[in-house]
Amino acid sequence: MSVQQHRGPVPGDARGRQGLRALLVEDDDNFAEYLAKILARHGHRPTRVSRGEDAALRHRDADLVLLDLRLPDTPGLDVLRGLRKVTDVPILVLTGLGDDRTVVRALHLGADDYLVKPVGADVLMARIEAVRRRVKLGAQPTPEVVVVRDVEIDLAARRVSAGGEEVTLTGTEFDVLAALARSRGAAVERERLMDEVFGDASRARSQSLGVHLTWLRRKLNRPGLIVTLHGFGYRLEG
């Protein structure tokens, strides 16, 4: 595979800014090395994996995912679909597949951008910066204290009170409540909630999540506060 070599200064150079932790999901050693050098030169911190299974395990440590669709273990579109169930991390597809059908499917599945190899350094960095601006502009900071009805959730202090009385929760129960509180009023997919709380969305974790939710609801004693969305996930009313 040929790659376009970069010459001259880079527009929008990210040096001097806080670099992104970039996860490269790429099975081509030469192209992965090429990408890593470009990213590092612009102040970013690349980590490379070559399998879709590894992407599912490592995405929590990334601010950006660069995803190839031709992977040795899992179809790239399945990796994209799985990641979108559990994270909002920006995903830039970077692959040799350029047919319209694949591009449209990837964008519908939640890719933030789509680039076809080979790609020059200038174009790559410009696309990354564009995604970065969109995510930054759309981000809403989570308050340290979330109040829903008469329930107060102090995310920083990890304390919860209901009706002015402190509620004693286990660490995992608080993590579940905090994850829902950060998306107060919005639906949270079950897989995403498990991934955020446990770092795992397996069937065993699904059963464990159900137990923690049962105890959480019982301790809060606020019917209807945590709503189950059958076939999807949960929502903390707000």
N, C-alpha and C positions, 0 to 999 in steps of 0.2 A: 504494500500500500504506500502510495506517495503522500507526502504531507507538504503543505505550503510552508516555507521557511519565512520567519519574520525578519525584516530588515528595518533598521532605523528606529526612531523613538516610538513609543507606544502611546496612542491617544488615550486620555482618561486613565493614566497610570495610577494604580492603586497604592503604590509605595507611599509610606507616610500615613496611610489610613489603617484602621484595624483590619487585618486580613481575615478571610473566610476560611473555615475548616471545610475543605472540599473533598467529598468522597467520589473517587473515580471508580466506576463499575465498568471495567474494560478488560477483555481477555487477550487483547493484542499487546504483547510486551513493548514493542517499539512505539506504538501509538500512545500507550499509557505513559511511557517515559517522556515522550514529546509533550504531552499535556501537563505532566507534573513539573517539567522545567518551566513552561510558560507560567503556570500558576505561581510557582515559587518565586519567579522573577518579579511578579507583581505583588508580592507580599502575602500571598495566600498560603495555606498549609494543606497540601494535598496528601490524601491517604488513598492507596489503590487496593481494590479487591477485584477478583476476576470471575466471581460466581454470584448469581442472583441470591443464593442462600446467604452469602456473606453480607450482601447489601441489606438484607432484612435484619441482620444482627448489628450492623455498624451504623445505621442511619442516625441513631440518637446522638452520635458524636459529631454530626455534620451540620453545617449551615447551608450547604448546597450539595446536590447530587448531580454528577454528570453520568448519564446512563446510556450505555450501549444496548442495543436491542438484540444483538446476536451474542448470546452467552452460552457456555457449554452445558449448563445444568437446567436452566429455566428460561422459557421465552421471555424476552425483555418486557413485552407488554404485560405479562402476568406479574413481573416484578414491579412494574409501575403501578398496576392496579392494587397490589398488596401494600405498597408503600403509602398510597393515597388513603388507604383505609385507616392508617395509624399515625400519619404525620402530615403537617403542612409544609415541611421543608421544601424549598424550591427545587424542582427537578428539571434539568435541562437535558433533553435527549440528544445524544451525539452519536450518530450511527451511519452506516453505509446504506441503509434502506431509505430510499427517497421517493417511493411511489406515494401518490396522493392518498390512497386508502390507509396506508400505515400512518402517515402524518396525521390524518384526521382522527384516526382511532387513538393515537397517543395523546393528542390535545384533548379529546373528549374524556380520556381517562385521567386527565389532570396534569399533564406535562405543562410546565410554564413556558417552554420554548422548545424548538426542534431545529437541529442543525444536521446537515448531511456532510459526511466526510468526503474528501479532505476539507479541512477548514483552516484558514489562516489565523495567526495569533491575534491580529487586530480585530477581526470579526468576533472571535471567541470572547475576548475580553469585553468588547462592546456589548455583546448579548448578556454576559454575566452581570455587567454593571446595570443594564436595563432591568433585568430581573431583580437585582438587588434594590433598585430604586422603587420598583412597584411594591415589593414586599415591605419595604420601610415605610412608604407612604400609606399603605393599607393597614399597617399594624396599629392595634389599639393596646396601650399599656394596661396590664391587669392591676387593679388596685390591691394594696396590701391587705385591706380588710373588705370582705364582701358581705353585704347584709341582704338577706332574703327573708321577708316577713319579720319575725322576731328572732331569727337565727343570725348570729354574727360569726363569721369565719375569718379569723386572723391568720392569713397565709404565712406571714413572716414569723409570728410567734408560735404557730401551730397550736392555736387554742380555738375552741368553739364554745359558744354559749347559746342557749335557747331560752327565751323569756327571762333573760337576765341571770340564768343559772348556768354555771359551767358544766359542759358535757364531757365526760371522760371517754376518749376514743383510743383505740390501739393505733399504732403507727400506720398500719395499712388502711384502716378505716378512715383515718384523716386524709391519707393520700388519695383515696377514692373520692372523698368529698371535695378536696381541694381541686382535683382534676375537673370535676363537674362545675365547681364554682368559677374556675377560670373561663369557662364557656357558658356562664349563667344565661339561662333562657334559650340556649341553642342546643340542638340535638348533638349528642356525642356517640359515635359508633362504638359498639361493644368492643370490637377489636382494637380500636384506638385507645379506649379507656384501659384495657388490659395492658397494652404496650406501654402506656405512660406510667401505670402503677407498678407493673411487674417487670417490664422490659421483655415481655413475652406474650404472645396472643394464642397460645396453645389451648387445646380442649381442656386440659387439666386446670389451667389458669381460669378458664371460663367458669368451671364449677366453683373454684375458690372465690372468684369475684361475686358470684351469687350469694355465697355464705356471708361475705363481708357486707354486702348491701343489705341483707336481711338484718344483721346486727346494727348496722348504721341507722336504718330506718327505725328500728326498735328503740335505740338510745335517743334519737332526736325526737321521736314521738310527734311527728308533724305529718299526718297523712296528706298525700298529694304533693309533698315537697320535692321528692325524687320520683319522677315519672318514668315508667318503663315504656319504651316504644317498641312494641313487639316486632321481632324480625329485624330490628335495627340497633337499638341501644338505649340510652337514657338521657334525661334532661332534668336539670335543676331548675325549678320554676323561679321566675324572677320578673 
